[in-house]
Amino acid sequence: MALSFKRNLDPVFFPRRLEVGLRPLGYGDREAVQRWLSDPYITQLTFVVTGPDSSPSIPFSAAASDNYLNMLISDQSRRTFAIEVNDRHVGNVGLKEYGTGNAYSEFFVEIGEAEYRGKGVGKAAIAALMDHALEVLGLSEVRLEVLEFNSVAIHVYEQLGFIKTHRTGWHYDRKGQYWQVWGMTLSKERWALAKNQPLLPANVMIKPILT
Ligand SMILES: CC(C)(COP(=O)(O)OP(=O)(O)OC[C@H]1O[C@@H](n2cnc3c(N)ncnc32)[C@H](O)[C@@H]1OP(=O)(O)O)[C@@H](O)C(=O)NCCC(=O)NCCS
């Protein structure tokens, strides 16, 4: 009798091609932004709470989320992008304090759709933005703040060439514990080195950024 073998078609073993692109965030992205800002997983990792009385807007109401989206889009010192994977909007990434005469900018990132985390999408989106900031916009440095327990983000940032510089403050969590907030920076020189390393899974491609 002939032997028959089952093929394992689990996408973990046969990963599909993921094309990661950035396009400007728009008012049509309101529903996704509302959904992500009401997700405690996202807000607990992305917003610094300095003390017990300093988090009145977390989790975000729909109105607070709309105000935040308006600010991301209309603030002239920001450049905010939707992260798309195979044309699906899965997260946001952006620069702030840009065009203020400084040679540096700060950045933020979130992959809002949980099933797209841990697949190389965040790293690809940040890489696309770093290339834009440091090679196209001509900034000399990009800065960020990250909570000390956000080990996934810190791992990704260090792979992309960011280094921890100093503690910028403290973060207070819901259980009453204080955590360090780290400042990290990426210089143009460190990015030039990092971008020549193999950073992404073989199935993840970066599309040219749309501005
Ligand atoms: C942080 C974030 C943007 C990273 O994007 P992502 O698509 O999930 O990350 P990637 O798949 O590109 O890379 C994840 C890396 O972390 C590693 N990792 C996974 N779990 C980890 C852990 N517990 N500790 C350290 N590293 C870990 C993975 O192995 C992978 O590294 P590798 O490529 O060397 O194997 C995303 O997870 C996210 O949006 N998180 C919630 C919001 C957030 O934290 N934003 C940043 C605030 S500063």
The ligand as an SDF file (V2000), in Angstrom:
LIG
                    3D

 48 50  0  0  0  0  0  0  0  0999 V2000
    7.0730   46.7800   19.3410 C   0  0  0  0  0  0  0  0  0  0  0  0
    6.4550   46.4420   17.9810 C   0  0  0  0  0  0  0  0  0  0  0  0
    6.3180   47.7050   17.1310 C   0  0  0  0  0  0  0  0  0  0  0  0
    7.4120   45.4650   17.2630 C   0  0  0  0  0  0  0  0  0  0  0  0
    6.8290   45.1060   16.0350 O   0  0  0  0  0  0  0  0  0  0  0  0
    6.6650   43.5370   15.6640 P   0  0  0  0  0  0  0  0  0  0  0  0
    6.1840   43.4660   14.2860 O   0  0  0  0  0  0  0  0  0  0  0  0
    5.8370   42.8710   16.7130 O   0  0  0  0  0  0  0  0  0  0  0  0
    8.1790   43.0240   15.8340 O   0  0  0  0  0  0  0  0  0  0  0  0
    9.0340   42.1400   14.8190 P   0  0  0  0  0  0  0  0  0  0  0  0
    8.2530   40.9030   14.4710 O   0  0  0  0  0  0  0  0  0  0  0  0
    9.5160   42.9890   13.7190 O   0  0  0  0  0  0  0  0  0  0  0  0
   10.2810   41.7640   15.7440 O   0  0  0  0  0  0  0  0  0  0  0  0
   10.0790   41.2130   17.0260 C   0  0  0  0  0  0  0  0  0  0  0  0
   11.4340   40.8080   17.5780 C   0  0  0  0  0  0  0  0  0  0  0  0
   11.3380   40.7090   19.0140 O   0  0  0  0  0  0  0  0  0  0  0  0
   11.7440   39.3970   19.4060 C   0  0  0  0  0  0  0  0  0  0  0  0
   11.0010   39.0760   20.6100 N   0  0  0  0  0  0  0  0  0  0  0  0
    9.8170   38.4540   20.7320 C   0  0  0  0  0  0  0  0  0  0  0  0
    9.4790   38.3410   22.0200 N   0  0  0  0  0  0  0  0  0  0  0  0
   10.4850   38.9180   22.7250 C   0  0  0  0  0  0  0  0  0  0  0  0
   10.7210   39.1320   24.1200 C   0  0  0  0  0  0  0  0  0  0  0  0
    9.8400   38.7390   25.0340 N   0  0  0  0  0  0  0  0  0  0  0  0
   11.8490   39.7820   24.4760 N   0  0  0  0  0  0  0  0  0  0  0  0
   12.7470   40.2070   23.5490 C   0  0  0  0  0  0  0  0  0  0  0  0
   12.5740   40.0300   22.2220 N   0  0  0  0  0  0  0  0  0  0  0  0
   11.4550   39.3870   21.8260 C   0  0  0  0  0  0  0  0  0  0  0  0
   11.4350   38.5270   18.2100 C   0  0  0  0  0  0  0  0  0  0  0  0
   12.1750   37.3200   18.2540 O   0  0  0  0  0  0  0  0  0  0  0  0
   11.8800   39.4490   17.0670 C   0  0  0  0  0  0  0  0  0  0  0  0
   13.2710   39.5170   16.9880 O   0  0  0  0  0  0  0  0  0  0  0  0
   14.1210   38.6630   15.8660 P   0  0  0  0  0  0  0  0  0  0  0  0
   13.7170   39.2430   14.5520 O   0  0  0  0  0  0  0  0  0  0  0  0
   15.5320   38.9290   16.2420 O   0  0  0  0  0  0  0  0  0  0  0  0
   13.7020   37.2310   16.0240 O   0  0  0  0  0  0  0  0  0  0  0  0
    5.0450   45.7490   18.1340 C   0  0  0  0  0  0  0  0  0  0  0  0
    5.2010   44.5190   18.8150 O   0  0  0  0  0  0  0  0  0  0  0  0
    4.0220   46.6230   18.8410 C   0  0  0  0  0  0  0  0  0  0  0  0
    3.3490   47.4070   18.1970 O   0  0  0  0  0  0  0  0  0  0  0  0
    3.8780   46.4840   20.1600 N   0  0  0  0  0  0  0  0  0  0  0  0
    2.8500   47.2240   20.9120 C   0  0  0  0  0  0  0  0  0  0  0  0
    3.0990   48.7400   20.9090 C   0  0  0  0  0  0  0  0  0  0  0  0
    4.5240   49.0740   21.3130 C   0  0  0  0  0  0  0  0  0  0  0  0
    5.1210   48.4600   22.1760 O   0  0  0  0  0  0  0  0  0  0  0  0
    5.0550   50.1250   20.6560 N   0  0  0  0  0  0  0  0  0  0  0  0
    6.3930   50.6330   20.9670 C   0  0  0  0  0  0  0  0  0  0  0  0
    6.3440   51.5930   22.0990 C   0  0  0  0  0  0  0  0  0  0  0  0
    7.9530   52.2960   22.4570 S   0  0  0  0  0  0  0  0  0  0  0  0
  1  2  1  0
  2  3  1  0
  2  4  1  0
  2 36  1  0
  4  5  1  0
  5  6  1  0
  6  7  2  0
  6  8  1  0
  6  9  1  0
  9 10  1  0
 10 11  2  0
 10 12  1  0
 10 13  1  0
 13 14  1  0
 14 15  1  0
 15 16  1  0
 15 30  1  0
 16 17  1  0
 17 18  1  0
 17 28  1  0
 18 19  1  0
 18 27  1  0
 19 20  2  0
 20 21  1  0
 21 22  1  0
 21 27  2  0
 22 23  1  0
 22 24  2  0
 24 25  1  0
 25 26  2  0
 26 27  1  0
 28 29  1  0
 28 30  1  0
 30 31  1  0
 31 32  1  0
 32 33  2  0
 32 34  1  0
 32 35  1  0
 36 37  1  0
 36 38  1  0
 38 39  2  0
 38 40  1  0
 40 41  1  0
 41 42  1  0
 42 43  1  0
 43 44  2  0
 43 45  1  0
 45 46  1  0
 46 47  1  0
 47 48  1  0
M  END
$$$$
